[in-house]
Amino acid sequence: MAHTRDTILPKLMELIEPLNRKGIALSEDTSFASDLELDSLTVMDLVANIEDEYDIILPMNLLPELETIGQLADAVAKIVNG
């Protein structure tokens, strides 16, 4: 099955939801830092879950550029579809 941004985005939201301590509505514009207030350890747990889900490696130097769920979905789609 091809992984597109449209299939990846809902799965990422599913993976992020347990980390959503503030209970805000998740969207592709949700910010990891300002909206979800994720600390670095939580971000690393999320990265590990995403890597396991899609059998990929998210480059560490890419992470600071990924500020929203939508940007993360774009990055995962790009890596998965190589």
mmCIF file of the N, C-alpha and C atoms, coordinates in Angstrom:
data_MODEL
# 
_entry.id   MODEL 
# 
loop_
_atom_site.group_PDB 
_atom_site.id 
_atom_site.type_symbol 
_atom_site.label_atom_id 
_atom_site.label_alt_id 
_atom_site.label_comp_id 
_atom_site.label_asym_id 
_atom_site.label_entity_id 
_atom_site.label_seq_id 
_atom_site.pdbx_PDB_ins_code 
_atom_site.Cartn_x 
_atom_site.Cartn_y 
_atom_site.Cartn_z 
_atom_site.occupancy 
_atom_site.B_iso_or_equiv 
_atom_site.pdbx_formal_charge 
_atom_site.auth_seq_id 
_atom_site.auth_comp_id 
_atom_site.auth_asym_id 
_atom_site.auth_atom_id 
_atom_site.pdbx_PDB_model_num 
ATOM 1   N N  . MET A 1 1  ? 0.834  -1.191 0.000  1.00 0.00 ? 1  MET A N  1 
ATOM 2   C CA . MET A 1 1  ? 0.000  0.000  0.000  1.00 0.00 ? 1  MET A CA 1 
ATOM 3   C C  . MET A 1 1  ? 0.872  1.245  0.000  1.00 0.00 ? 1  MET A C  1 
ATOM 4   N N  . ALA A 1 2  ? 0.559  2.147  -0.864 1.00 0.00 ? 2  ALA A N  1 
ATOM 5   C CA . ALA A 1 2  ? 1.318  3.393  -0.914 1.00 0.00 ? 2  ALA A CA 1 
ATOM 6   C C  . ALA A 1 2  ? 0.914  4.285  0.253  1.00 0.00 ? 2  ALA A C  1 
ATOM 7   N N  . HIS A 1 3  ? 1.912  4.882  0.853  1.00 0.00 ? 3  HIS A N  1 
ATOM 8   C CA . HIS A 1 3  ? 1.661  5.824  1.944  1.00 0.00 ? 3  HIS A CA 1 
ATOM 9   C C  . HIS A 1 3  ? 1.679  7.228  1.368  1.00 0.00 ? 3  HIS A C  1 
ATOM 10  N N  . THR A 1 4  ? 0.535  7.883  1.441  1.00 0.00 ? 4  THR A N  1 
ATOM 11  C CA . THR A 1 4  ? 0.449  9.258  0.986  1.00 0.00 ? 4  THR A CA 1 
ATOM 12  C C  . THR A 1 4  ? 0.287  10.148 2.209  1.00 0.00 ? 4  THR A C  1 
ATOM 13  N N  . ARG A 1 5  ? 0.423  11.430 1.981  1.00 0.00 ? 5  ARG A N  1 
ATOM 14  C CA . ARG A 1 5  ? 0.235  12.384 3.080  1.00 0.00 ? 5  ARG A CA 1 
ATOM 15  C C  . ARG A 1 5  ? -1.154 12.189 3.698  1.00 0.00 ? 5  ARG A C  1 
ATOM 16  N N  . ASP A 1 6  ? -2.144 11.886 2.854  1.00 0.00 ? 6  ASP A N  1 
ATOM 17  C CA . ASP A 1 6  ? -3.524 11.717 3.324  1.00 0.00 ? 6  ASP A CA 1 
ATOM 18  C C  . ASP A 1 6  ? -3.702 10.479 4.197  1.00 0.00 ? 6  ASP A C  1 
ATOM 19  N N  . THR A 1 7  ? -2.872 9.461  4.002  1.00 0.00 ? 7  THR A N  1 
ATOM 20  C CA . THR A 1 7  ? -2.963 8.280  4.867  1.00 0.00 ? 7  THR A CA 1 
ATOM 21  C C  . THR A 1 7  ? -2.044 8.422  6.078  1.00 0.00 ? 7  THR A C  1 
ATOM 22  N N  . ILE A 1 8  ? -0.975 9.162  5.922  1.00 0.00 ? 8  ILE A N  1 
ATOM 23  C CA . ILE A 1 8  ? -0.003 9.335  7.007  1.00 0.00 ? 8  ILE A CA 1 
ATOM 24  C C  . ILE A 1 8  ? -0.528 10.289 8.079  1.00 0.00 ? 8  ILE A C  1 
ATOM 25  N N  . LEU A 1 9  ? -1.169 11.371 7.677  1.00 0.00 ? 9  LEU A N  1 
ATOM 26  C CA . LEU A 1 9  ? -1.623 12.389 8.621  1.00 0.00 ? 9  LEU A CA 1 
ATOM 27  C C  . LEU A 1 9  ? -2.535 11.818 9.720  1.00 0.00 ? 9  LEU A C  1 
ATOM 28  N N  . PRO A 1 10 ? -3.580 11.041 9.392  1.00 0.00 ? 10 PRO A N  1 
ATOM 29  C CA . PRO A 1 10 ? -4.420 10.499 10.467 1.00 0.00 ? 10 PRO A CA 1 
ATOM 30  C C  . PRO A 1 10 ? -3.659 9.546  11.391 1.00 0.00 ? 10 PRO A C  1 
ATOM 31  N N  . LYS A 1 11 ? -2.728 8.783  10.826 1.00 0.00 ? 11 LYS A N  1 
ATOM 32  C CA . LYS A 1 11 ? -1.949 7.852  11.655 1.00 0.00 ? 11 LYS A CA 1 
ATOM 33  C C  . LYS A 1 11 ? -1.049 8.625  12.604 1.00 0.00 ? 11 LYS A C  1 
ATOM 34  N N  . LEU A 1 12 ? -0.437 9.707  12.129 1.00 0.00 ? 12 LEU A N  1 
ATOM 35  C CA . LEU A 1 12 ? 0.394  10.520 13.010 1.00 0.00 ? 12 LEU A CA 1 
ATOM 36  C C  . LEU A 1 12 ? -0.445 11.106 14.141 1.00 0.00 ? 12 LEU A C  1 
ATOM 37  N N  . MET A 1 13 ? -1.643 11.558 13.828 1.00 0.00 ? 13 MET A N  1 
ATOM 38  C CA . MET A 1 13 ? -2.516 12.106 14.871 1.00 0.00 ? 13 MET A CA 1 
ATOM 39  C C  . MET A 1 13 ? -2.862 11.037 15.899 1.00 0.00 ? 13 MET A C  1 
ATOM 40  N N  . GLU A 1 14 ? -3.046 9.809  15.426 1.00 0.00 ? 14 GLU A N  1 
ATOM 41  C CA . GLU A 1 14 ? -3.316 8.688  16.321 1.00 0.00 ? 14 GLU A CA 1 
ATOM 42  C C  . GLU A 1 14 ? -2.115 8.443  17.249 1.00 0.00 ? 14 GLU A C  1 
ATOM 43  N N  . LEU A 1 15 ? -0.902 8.546  16.712 1.00 0.00 ? 15 LEU A N  1 
ATOM 44  C CA . LEU A 1 15 ? 0.305  8.350  17.514 1.00 0.00 ? 15 LEU A CA 1 
ATOM 45  C C  . LEU A 1 15 ? 0.537  9.510  18.480 1.00 0.00 ? 15 LEU A C  1 
ATOM 46  N N  . ILE A 1 16 ? 0.121  10.709 18.091 1.00 0.00 ? 16 ILE A N  1 
ATOM 47  C CA . ILE A 1 16 ? 0.338  11.902 18.907 1.00 0.00 ? 16 ILE A CA 1 
ATOM 48  C C  . ILE A 1 16 ? -0.704 12.037 20.010 1.00 0.00 ? 16 ILE A C  1 
ATOM 49  N N  . GLU A 1 17 ? -1.908 11.543 19.775 1.00 0.00 ? 17 GLU A N  1 
ATOM 50  C CA . GLU A 1 17 ? -3.021 11.752 20.712 1.00 0.00 ? 17 GLU A CA 1 
ATOM 51  C C  . GLU A 1 17 ? -2.684 11.374 22.162 1.00 0.00 ? 17 GLU A C  1 
ATOM 52  N N  . PRO A 1 18 ? -2.004 10.239 22.425 1.00 0.00 ? 18 PRO A N  1 
ATOM 53  C CA . PRO A 1 18 ? -1.681 9.931  23.829 1.00 0.00 ? 18 PRO A CA 1 
ATOM 54  C C  . PRO A 1 18 ? -0.744 10.953 24.482 1.00 0.00 ? 18 PRO A C  1 
ATOM 55  N N  . LEU A 1 19 ? -0.040 11.733 23.673 1.00 0.00 ? 19 LEU A N  1 
ATOM 56  C CA . LEU A 1 19 ? 0.893  12.734 24.186 1.00 0.00 ? 19 LEU A CA 1 
ATOM 57  C C  . LEU A 1 19 ? 0.227  14.106 24.330 1.00 0.00 ? 19 LEU A C  1 
ATOM 58  N N  . ASN A 1 20 ? -1.025 14.180 23.950 1.00 0.00 ? 20 ASN A N  1 
ATOM 59  C CA . ASN A 1 20 ? -1.777 15.430 23.926 1.00 0.00 ? 20 ASN A CA 1 
ATOM 60  C C  . ASN A 1 20 ? -2.368 15.690 25.320 1.00 0.00 ? 20 ASN A C  1 
ATOM 61  N N  . ARG A 1 21 ? -1.504 16.068 26.245 1.00 0.00 ? 21 ARG A N  1 
ATOM 62  C CA . ARG A 1 21 ? -1.917 16.259 27.642 1.00 0.00 ? 21 ARG A CA 1 
ATOM 63  C C  . ARG A 1 21 ? -2.916 17.395 27.810 1.00 0.00 ? 21 ARG A C  1 
ATOM 64  N N  . LYS A 1 22 ? -2.879 18.360 26.907 1.00 0.00 ? 22 LYS A N  1 
ATOM 65  C CA . LYS A 1 22 ? -3.784 19.508 27.007 1.00 0.00 ? 22 LYS A CA 1 
ATOM 66  C C  . LYS A 1 22 ? -5.148 19.222 26.391 1.00 0.00 ? 22 LYS A C  1 
ATOM 67  N N  . GLY A 1 23 ? -5.264 18.109 25.679 1.00 0.00 ? 23 GLY A N  1 
ATOM 68  C CA . GLY A 1 23 ? -6.536 17.721 25.097 1.00 0.00 ? 23 GLY A CA 1 
ATOM 69  C C  . GLY A 1 23 ? -7.028 18.645 23.994 1.00 0.00 ? 23 GLY A C  1 
ATOM 70  N N  . ILE A 1 24 ? -6.104 19.283 23.279 1.00 0.00 ? 24 ILE A N  1 
ATOM 71  C CA . ILE A 1 24 ? -6.515 20.197 22.207 1.00 0.00 ? 24 ILE A CA 1 
ATOM 72  C C  . ILE A 1 24 ? -6.891 19.401 20.955 1.00 0.00 ? 24 ILE A C  1 
ATOM 73  N N  . ALA A 1 25 ? -7.670 20.029 20.099 1.00 0.00 ? 25 ALA A N  1 
ATOM 74  C CA . ALA A 1 25 ? -8.026 19.401 18.826 1.00 0.00 ? 25 ALA A CA 1 
ATOM 75  C C  . ALA A 1 25 ? -6.788 19.397 17.929 1.00 0.00 ? 25 ALA A C  1 
ATOM 76  N N  . LEU A 1 26 ? -6.411 18.224 17.446 1.00 0.00 ? 26 LEU A N  1 
ATOM 77  C CA . LEU A 1 26 ? -5.232 18.112 16.590 1.00 0.00 ? 26 LEU A CA 1 
ATOM 78  C C  . LEU A 1 26 ? -5.593 18.428 15.150 1.00 0.00 ? 26 LEU A C  1 
ATOM 79  N N  . SER A 1 27 ? -4.708 19.159 14.491 1.00 0.00 ? 27 SER A N  1 
ATOM 80  C CA . SER A 1 27 ? -4.863 19.429 13.060 1.00 0.00 ? 27 SER A CA 1 
ATOM 81  C C  . SER A 1 27 ? -3.469 19.459 12.450 1.00 0.00 ? 27 SER A C  1 
ATOM 82  N N  . GLU A 1 28 ? -3.405 19.604 11.138 1.00 0.00 ? 28 GLU A N  1 
ATOM 83  C CA . GLU A 1 28 ? -2.082 19.629 10.509 1.00 0.00 ? 28 GLU A CA 1 
ATOM 84  C C  . GLU A 1 28 ? -1.307 20.888 10.890 1.00 0.00 ? 28 GLU A C  1 
ATOM 85  N N  . ASP A 1 29 ? -1.991 21.896 11.403 1.00 0.00 ? 29 ASP A N  1 
ATOM 86  C CA . ASP A 1 29 ? -1.329 23.131 11.834 1.00 0.00 ? 29 ASP A CA 1 
ATOM 87  C C  . ASP A 1 29 ? -0.942 23.132 13.309 1.00 0.00 ? 29 ASP A C  1 
ATOM 88  N N  . THR A 1 30 ? -1.239 22.049 14.018 1.00 0.00 ? 30 THR A N  1 
ATOM 89  C CA . THR A 1 30 ? -0.896 21.968 15.438 1.00 0.00 ? 30 THR A CA 1 
ATOM 90  C C  . THR A 1 30 ? 0.621  21.963 15.600 1.00 0.00 ? 30 THR A C  1 
ATOM 91  N N  . SER A 1 31 ? 1.113  22.847 16.456 1.00 0.00 ? 31 SER A N  1 
ATOM 92  C CA . SER A 1 31 ? 2.548  22.979 16.709 1.00 0.00 ? 31 SER A CA 1 
ATOM 93  C C  . SER A 1 31 ? 2.958  22.070 17.871 1.00 0.00 ? 31 SER A C  1 
ATOM 94  N N  . PHE A 1 32 ? 4.082  21.378 17.678 1.00 0.00 ? 32 PHE A N  1 
ATOM 95  C CA . PHE A 1 32 ? 4.582  20.500 18.740 1.00 0.00 ? 32 PHE A CA 1 
ATOM 96  C C  . PHE A 1 32 ? 5.034  21.305 19.949 1.00 0.00 ? 32 PHE A C  1 
ATOM 97  N N  . ALA A 1 33 ? 5.675  22.439 19.722 1.00 0.00 ? 33 ALA A N  1 
ATOM 98  C CA . ALA A 1 33 ? 6.228  23.236 20.820 1.00 0.00 ? 33 ALA A CA 1 
ATOM 99  C C  . ALA A 1 33 ? 5.171  24.091 21.500 1.00 0.00 ? 33 ALA A C  1 
ATOM 100 N N  . SER A 1 34 ? 4.504  24.954 20.742 1.00 0.00 ? 34 SER A N  1 
ATOM 101 C CA . SER A 1 34 ? 3.602  25.914 21.387 1.00 0.00 ? 34 SER A CA 1 
ATOM 102 C C  . SER A 1 34 ? 2.228  25.336 21.714 1.00 0.00 ? 34 SER A C  1 
ATOM 103 N N  . ASP A 1 35 ? 1.678  24.472 20.855 1.00 0.00 ? 35 ASP A N  1 
ATOM 104 C CA . ASP A 1 35 ? 0.344  23.924 21.121 1.00 0.00 ? 35 ASP A CA 1 
ATOM 105 C C  . ASP A 1 35 ? 0.384  22.715 22.055 1.00 0.00 ? 35 ASP A C  1 
ATOM 106 N N  . LEU A 1 36 ? 1.235  21.754 21.728 1.00 0.00 ? 36 LEU A N  1 
ATOM 107 C CA . LEU A 1 36 ? 1.293  20.518 22.518 1.00 0.00 ? 36 LEU A CA 1 
ATOM 108 C C  . LEU A 1 36 ? 2.279  20.598 23.683 1.00 0.00 ? 36 LEU A C  1 
ATOM 109 N N  . GLU A 1 37 ? 3.209  21.543 23.596 1.00 0.00 ? 37 GLU A N  1 
ATOM 110 C CA . GLU A 1 37 ? 4.229  21.724 24.641 1.00 0.00 ? 37 GLU A CA 1 
ATOM 111 C C  . GLU A 1 37 ? 4.972  20.415 24.957 1.00 0.00 ? 37 GLU A C  1 
ATOM 112 N N  . LEU A 1 38 ? 5.407  19.728 23.898 1.00 0.00 ? 38 LEU A N  1 
ATOM 113 C CA . LEU A 1 38 ? 6.137  18.467 24.067 1.00 0.00 ? 38 LEU A CA 1 
ATOM 114 C C  . LEU A 1 38 ? 7.579  18.749 24.461 1.00 0.00 ? 38 LEU A C  1 
ATOM 115 N N  . ASP A 1 39 ? 8.065  18.012 25.458 1.00 0.00 ? 39 ASP A N  1 
ATOM 116 C CA . ASP A 1 39 ? 9.475  18.147 25.830 1.00 0.00 ? 39 ASP A CA 1 
ATOM 117 C C  . ASP A 1 39 ? 10.312 17.221 24.940 1.00 0.00 ? 39 ASP A C  1 
ATOM 118 N N  . SER A 1 40 ? 11.604 17.371 25.031 1.00 0.00 ? 40 SER A N  1 
ATOM 119 C CA . SER A 1 40 ? 12.490 16.644 24.110 1.00 0.00 ? 40 SER A CA 1 
ATOM 120 C C  . SER A 1 40 ? 12.394 15.124 24.284 1.00 0.00 ? 40 SER A C  1 
ATOM 121 N N  . LEU A 1 41 ? 12.202 14.646 25.496 1.00 0.00 ? 41 LEU A N  1 
ATOM 122 C CA . LEU A 1 41 ? 12.079 13.202 25.715 1.00 0.00 ? 41 LEU A CA 1 
ATOM 123 C C  . LEU A 1 41 ? 10.803 12.669 25.061 1.00 0.00 ? 41 LEU A C  1 
ATOM 124 N N  . THR A 1 42 ? 9.727  13.412 25.190 1.00 0.00 ? 42 THR A N  1 
ATOM 125 C CA . THR A 1 42 ? 8.463  13.015 24.574 1.00 0.00 ? 42 THR A CA 1 
ATOM 126 C C  . THR A 1 42 ? 8.582  13.012 23.054 1.00 0.00 ? 42 THR A C  1 
ATOM 127 N N  . VAL A 1 43 ? 9.272  14.002 22.517 1.00 0.00 ? 43 VAL A N  1 
ATOM 128 C CA . VAL A 1 43 ? 9.488  14.067 21.066 1.00 0.00 ? 43 VAL A CA 1 
ATOM 129 C C  . VAL A 1 43 ? 10.276 12.837 20.605 1.00 0.00 ? 43 VAL A C  1 
ATOM 130 N N  . MET A 1 44 ? 11.281 12.445 21.368 1.00 0.00 ? 44 MET A N  1 
ATOM 131 C CA . MET A 1 44 ? 12.077 11.280 20.976 1.00 0.00 ? 44 MET A CA 1 
ATOM 132 C C  . MET A 1 44 ? 11.233 9.999  21.026 1.00 0.00 ? 44 MET A C  1 
ATOM 133 N N  . ASP A 1 45 ? 10.340 9.889  22.010 1.00 0.00 ? 45 ASP A N  1 
ATOM 134 C CA . ASP A 1 45 ? 9.427  8.746  22.060 1.00 0.00 ? 45 ASP A CA 1 
ATOM 135 C C  . ASP A 1 45 ? 8.526  8.725  20.829 1.00 0.00 ? 45 ASP A C  1 
ATOM 136 N N  . LEU A 1 46 ? 8.015  9.896  20.465 1.00 0.00 ? 46 LEU A N  1 
ATOM 137 C CA . LEU A 1 46 ? 7.153  10.003 19.286 1.00 0.00 ? 46 LEU A CA 1 
ATOM 138 C C  . LEU A 1 46 ? 7.926  9.613  18.024 1.00 0.00 ? 46 LEU A C  1 
ATOM 139 N N  . VAL A 1 47 ? 9.145  10.102 17.895 1.00 0.00 ? 47 VAL A N  1 
ATOM 140 C CA . VAL A 1 47 ? 9.984  9.762  16.736 1.00 0.00 ? 47 VAL A CA 1 
ATOM 141 C C  . VAL A 1 47 ? 10.176 8.245  16.654 1.00 0.00 ? 47 VAL A C  1 
ATOM 142 N N  . ALA A 1 48 ? 10.463 7.617  17.785 1.00 0.00 ? 48 ALA A N  1 
ATOM 143 C CA . ALA A 1 48 ? 10.661 6.160  17.807 1.00 0.00 ? 48 ALA A CA 1 
ATOM 144 C C  . ALA A 1 48 ? 9.389  5.440  17.361 1.00 0.00 ? 48 ALA A C  1 
ATOM 145 N N  . ASN A 1 49 ? 8.230  5.910  17.821 1.00 0.00 ? 49 ASN A N  1 
ATOM 146 C CA . ASN A 1 49 ? 6.961  5.294  17.421 1.00 0.00 ? 49 ASN A CA 1 
ATOM 147 C C  . ASN A 1 49 ? 6.711  5.444  15.922 1.00 0.00 ? 49 ASN A C  1 
ATOM 148 N N  . ILE A 1 50 ? 7.022  6.621  15.393 1.00 0.00 ? 50 ILE A N  1 
ATOM 149 C CA . ILE A 1 50 ? 6.839  6.858  13.955 1.00 0.00 ? 50 ILE A CA 1 
ATOM 150 C C  . ILE A 1 50 ? 7.789  5.980  13.154 1.00 0.00 ? 50 ILE A C  1 
ATOM 151 N N  . GLU A 1 51 ? 9.035  5.898  13.598 1.00 0.00 ? 51 GLU A N  1 
ATOM 152 C CA . GLU A 1 51 ? 10.020 5.066  12.898 1.00 0.00 ? 51 GLU A CA 1 
ATOM 153 C C  . GLU A 1 51 ? 9.588  3.598  12.896 1.00 0.00 ? 51 GLU A C  1 
ATOM 154 N N  . ASP A 1 52 ? 9.051  3.131  14.026 1.00 0.00 ? 52 ASP A N  1 
ATOM 155 C CA . ASP A 1 52 ? 8.569  1.750  14.098 1.00 0.00 ? 52 ASP A CA 1 
ATOM 156 C C  . ASP A 1 52 ? 7.361  1.534  13.194 1.00 0.00 ? 52 ASP A C  1 
ATOM 157 N N  . GLU A 1 53 ? 6.440  2.485  13.201 1.00 0.00 ? 53 GLU A N  1 
ATOM 158 C CA . GLU A 1 53 ? 5.208  2.368  12.415 1.00 0.00 ? 53 GLU A CA 1 
ATOM 159 C C  . GLU A 1 53 ? 5.500  2.274  10.918 1.00 0.00 ? 53 GLU A C  1 
ATOM 160 N N  . TYR A 1 54 ? 6.442  3.080  10.449 1.00 0.00 ? 54 TYR A N  1 
ATOM 161 C CA . TYR A 1 54 ? 6.709  3.160  9.004  1.00 0.00 ? 54 TYR A CA 1 
ATOM 162 C C  . TYR A 1 54 ? 8.019  2.499  8.589  1.00 0.00 ? 54 TYR A C  1 
ATOM 163 N N  . ASP A 1 55 ? 8.741  1.913  9.541  1.00 0.00 ? 55 ASP A N  1 
ATOM 164 C CA . ASP A 1 55 ? 10.026 1.259  9.260  1.00 0.00 ? 55 ASP A CA 1 
ATOM 165 C C  . ASP A 1 55 ? 10.965 2.201  8.508  1.00 0.00 ? 55 ASP A C  1 
ATOM 166 N N  . ILE A 1 56 ? 11.136 3.396  9.091  1.00 0.00 ? 56 ILE A N  1 
ATOM 167 C CA . ILE A 1 56 ? 12.000 4.423  8.512  1.00 0.00 ? 56 ILE A CA 1 
ATOM 168 C C  . ILE A 1 56 ? 12.907 4.981  9.602  1.00 0.00 ? 56 ILE A C  1 
ATOM 169 N N  . ILE A 1 57 ? 13.842 5.804  9.200  1.00 0.00 ? 57 ILE A N  1 
ATOM 170 C CA . ILE A 1 57 ? 14.679 6.573  10.121 1.00 0.00 ? 57 ILE A CA 1 
ATOM 171 C C  . ILE A 1 57 ? 14.420 8.051  9.839  1.00 0.00 ? 57 ILE A C  1 
ATOM 172 N N  . LEU A 1 58 ? 13.997 8.781  10.867 1.00 0.00 ? 58 LEU A N  1 
ATOM 173 C CA . LEU A 1 58 ? 13.849 10.236 10.728 1.00 0.00 ? 58 LEU A CA 1 
ATOM 174 C C  . LEU A 1 58 ? 15.173 10.871 11.111 1.00 0.00 ? 58 LEU A C  1 
ATOM 175 N N  . PRO A 1 59 ? 15.856 11.518 10.180 1.00 0.00 ? 59 PRO A N  1 
ATOM 176 C CA . PRO A 1 59 ? 17.154 12.127 10.486 1.00 0.00 ? 59 PRO A CA 1 
ATOM 177 C C  . PRO A 1 59 ? 17.035 13.181 11.590 1.00 0.00 ? 59 PRO A C  1 
ATOM 178 N N  . MET A 1 60 ? 17.914 13.099 12.573 1.00 0.00 ? 60 MET A N  1 
ATOM 179 C CA . MET A 1 60 ? 17.884 14.029 13.710 1.00 0.00 ? 60 MET A CA 1 
ATOM 180 C C  . MET A 1 60 ? 18.025 15.489 13.257 1.00 0.00 ? 60 MET A C  1 
ATOM 181 N N  . ASN A 1 61 ? 18.803 15.734 12.213 1.00 0.00 ? 61 ASN A N  1 
ATOM 182 C CA . ASN A 1 61 ? 18.995 17.116 11.763 1.00 0.00 ? 61 ASN A CA 1 
ATOM 183 C C  . ASN A 1 61 ? 17.733 17.682 11.105 1.00 0.00 ? 61 ASN A C  1 
ATOM 184 N N  . LEU A 1 62 ? 16.769 16.830 10.794 1.00 0.00 ? 62 LEU A N  1 
ATOM 185 C CA . LEU A 1 62 ? 15.515 17.263 10.197 1.00 0.00 ? 62 LEU A CA 1 
ATOM 186 C C  . LEU A 1 62 ? 14.504 17.705 11.262 1.00 0.00 ? 62 LEU A C  1 
ATOM 187 N N  . LEU A 1 63 ? 14.610 17.139 12.458 1.00 0.00 ? 63 LEU A N  1 
ATOM 188 C CA . LEU A 1 63 ? 13.601 17.369 13.489 1.00 0.00 ? 63 LEU A CA 1 
ATOM 189 C C  . LEU A 1 63 ? 13.373 18.837 13.852 1.00 0.00 ? 63 LEU A C  1 
ATOM 190 N N  . PRO A 1 64 ? 14.406 19.669 13.991 1.00 0.00 ? 64 PRO A N  1 
ATOM 191 C CA . PRO A 1 64 ? 14.136 21.064 14.351 1.00 0.00 ? 64 PRO A CA 1 
ATOM 192 C C  . PRO A 1 64 ? 13.293 21.820 13.322 1.00 0.00 ? 64 PRO A C  1 
ATOM 193 N N  . GLU A 1 65 ? 13.287 21.345 12.082 1.00 0.00 ? 65 GLU A N  1 
ATOM 194 C CA . GLU A 1 65 ? 12.528 22.011 11.028 1.00 0.00 ? 65 GLU A CA 1 
ATOM 195 C C  . GLU A 1 65 ? 11.053 21.622 11.045 1.00 0.00 ? 65 GLU A C  1 
ATOM 196 N N  . LEU A 1 66 ? 10.716 20.567 11.766 1.00 0.00 ? 66 LEU A N  1 
ATOM 197 C CA . LEU A 1 66 ? 9.350  20.049 11.772 1.00 0.00 ? 66 LEU A CA 1 
ATOM 198 C C  . LEU A 1 66 ? 8.597  20.634 12.957 1.00 0.00 ? 66 LEU A C  1 
ATOM 199 N N  . GLU A 1 67 ? 7.884  21.713 12.707 1.00 0.00 ? 67 GLU A N  1 
ATOM 200 C CA . GLU A 1 67 ? 7.205  22.431 13.783 1.00 0.00 ? 67 GLU A CA 1 
ATOM 201 C C  . GLU A 1 67 ? 5.741  22.048 13.928 1.00 0.00 ? 67 GLU A C  1 
ATOM 202 N N  . THR A 1 68 ? 5.124  21.516 12.872 1.00 0.00 ? 68 THR A N  1 
ATOM 203 C CA . THR A 1 68 ? 3.702  21.177 12.922 1.00 0.00 ? 68 THR A CA 1 
ATOM 204 C C  . THR A 1 68 ? 3.482  19.724 12.498 1.00 0.00 ? 68 THR A C  1 
ATOM 205 N N  . ILE A 1 69 ? 2.286  19.223 12.800 1.00 0.00 ? 69 ILE A N  1 
ATOM 206 C CA . ILE A 1 69 ? 1.945  17.854 12.414 1.00 0.00 ? 69 ILE A CA 1 
ATOM 207 C C  . ILE A 1 69 ? 1.955  17.727 10.893 1.00 0.00 ? 69 ILE A C  1 
ATOM 208 N N  . GLY A 1 70 ? 1.499  18.753 10.195 1.00 0.00 ? 70 GLY A N  1 
ATOM 209 C CA . GLY A 1 70 ? 1.504  18.716 8.731  1.00 0.00 ? 70 GLY A CA 1 
ATOM 210 C C  . GLY A 1 70 ? 2.902  18.624 8.153  1.00 0.00 ? 70 GLY A C  1 
ATOM 211 N N  . GLN A 1 71 ? 3.840  19.379 8.731  1.00 0.00 ? 71 GLN A N  1 
ATOM 212 C CA . GLN A 1 71 ? 5.228  19.313 8.262  1.00 0.00 ? 71 GLN A CA 1 
ATOM 213 C C  . GLN A 1 71 ? 5.815  17.924 8.523  1.00 0.00 ? 71 GLN A C  1 
ATOM 214 N N  . LEU A 1 72 ? 5.460  17.331 9.653  1.00 0.00 ? 72 LEU A N  1 
ATOM 215 C CA . LEU A 1 72 ? 5.919  15.987 9.961  1.00 0.00 ? 72 LEU A CA 1 
ATOM 216 C C  . LEU A 1 72 ? 5.344  14.986 8.961  1.00 0.00 ? 72 LEU A C  1 
ATOM 217 N N  . ALA A 1 73 ? 4.067  15.130 8.631  1.00 0.00 ? 73 ALA A N  1 
ATOM 218 C CA . ALA A 1 73 ? 3.438  14.236 7.649  1.00 0.00 ? 73 ALA A CA 1 
ATOM 219 C C  . ALA A 1 73 ? 4.138  14.339 6.294  1.00 0.00 ? 73 ALA A C  1 
ATOM 220 N N  . ASP A 1 74 ? 4.475  15.556 5.883  1.00 0.00 ? 74 ASP A N  1 
ATOM 221 C CA . ASP A 1 74 ? 5.195  15.745 4.617  1.00 0.00 ? 74 ASP A CA 1 
ATOM 222 C C  . ASP A 1 74 ? 6.546  15.042 4.650  1.00 0.00 ? 74 ASP A C  1 
ATOM 223 N N  . ALA A 1 75 ? 7.263  15.189 5.773  1.00 0.00 ? 75 ALA A N  1 
ATOM 224 C CA . ALA A 1 75 ? 8.597  14.585 5.895  1.00 0.00 ? 75 ALA A CA 1 
ATOM 225 C C  . ALA A 1 75 ? 8.508  13.063 5.879  1.00 0.00 ? 75 ALA A C  1 
ATOM 226 N N  . VAL A 1 76 ? 7.550  12.513 6.614  1.00 0.00 ? 76 VAL A N  1 
ATOM 227 C CA . VAL A 1 76 ? 7.385  11.047 6.651  1.00 0.00 ? 76 VAL A CA 1 
ATOM 228 C C  . VAL A 1 76 ? 7.021  10.535 5.259  1.00 0.00 ? 76 VAL A C  1 
ATOM 229 N N  . ALA A 1 77 ? 6.114  11.220 4.573  1.00 0.00 ? 77 ALA A N  1 
ATOM 230 C CA . ALA A 1 77 ? 5.721  10.790 3.224  1.00 0.00 ? 77 ALA A CA 1 
ATOM 231 C C  . ALA A 1 77 ? 6.927  10.802 2.286  1.00 0.00 ? 77 ALA A C  1 
ATOM 232 N N  . LYS A 1 78 ? 7.745  11.834 2.394  1.00 0.00 ? 78 LYS A N  1 
ATOM 233 C CA . LYS A 1 78 ? 8.924  11.942 1.531  1.00 0.00 ? 78 LYS A CA 1 
ATOM 234 C C  . LYS A 1 78 ? 9.903  10.787 1.800  1.00 0.00 ? 78 LYS A C  1 
ATOM 235 N N  . ILE A 1 79 ? 10.121 10.471 3.081  1.00 0.00 ? 79 ILE A N  1 
ATOM 236 C CA . ILE A 1 79 ? 11.057 9.400  3.433  1.00 0.00 ? 79 ILE A CA 1 
ATOM 237 C C  . ILE A 1 79 ? 10.483 8.032  3.035  1.00 0.00 ? 79 ILE A C  1 
ATOM 238 N N  . VAL A 1 80 ? 9.220  7.797  3.353  1.00 0.00 ? 80 VAL A N  1 
ATOM 239 C CA . VAL A 1 80 ? 8.588  6.497  3.051  1.00 0.00 ? 80 VAL A CA 1 
ATOM 240 C C  . VAL A 1 80 ? 8.590  6.225  1.561  1.00 0.00 ? 80 VAL A C  1 
ATOM 241 N N  . ASN A 1 81 ? 8.330  7.269  0.785  1.00 0.00 ? 81 ASN A N  1 
ATOM 242 C CA . ASN A 1 81 ? 8.227  7.089  -0.668 1.00 0.00 ? 81 ASN A CA 1 
ATOM 243 C C  . ASN A 1 81 ? 9.541  7.343  -1.394 1.00 0.00 ? 81 ASN A C  1 
ATOM 244 N N  . GLY A 1 82 ? 10.577 7.642  -0.585 1.00 0.00 ? 82 GLY A N  1 
ATOM 245 C CA . GLY A 1 82 ? 11.948 7.805  -0.993 1.00 0.00 ? 82 GLY A CA 1 
ATOM 246 C C  . GLY A 1 82 ? 12.212 8.358  -2.313 1.00 0.00 ? 82 GLY A C  1 
# 
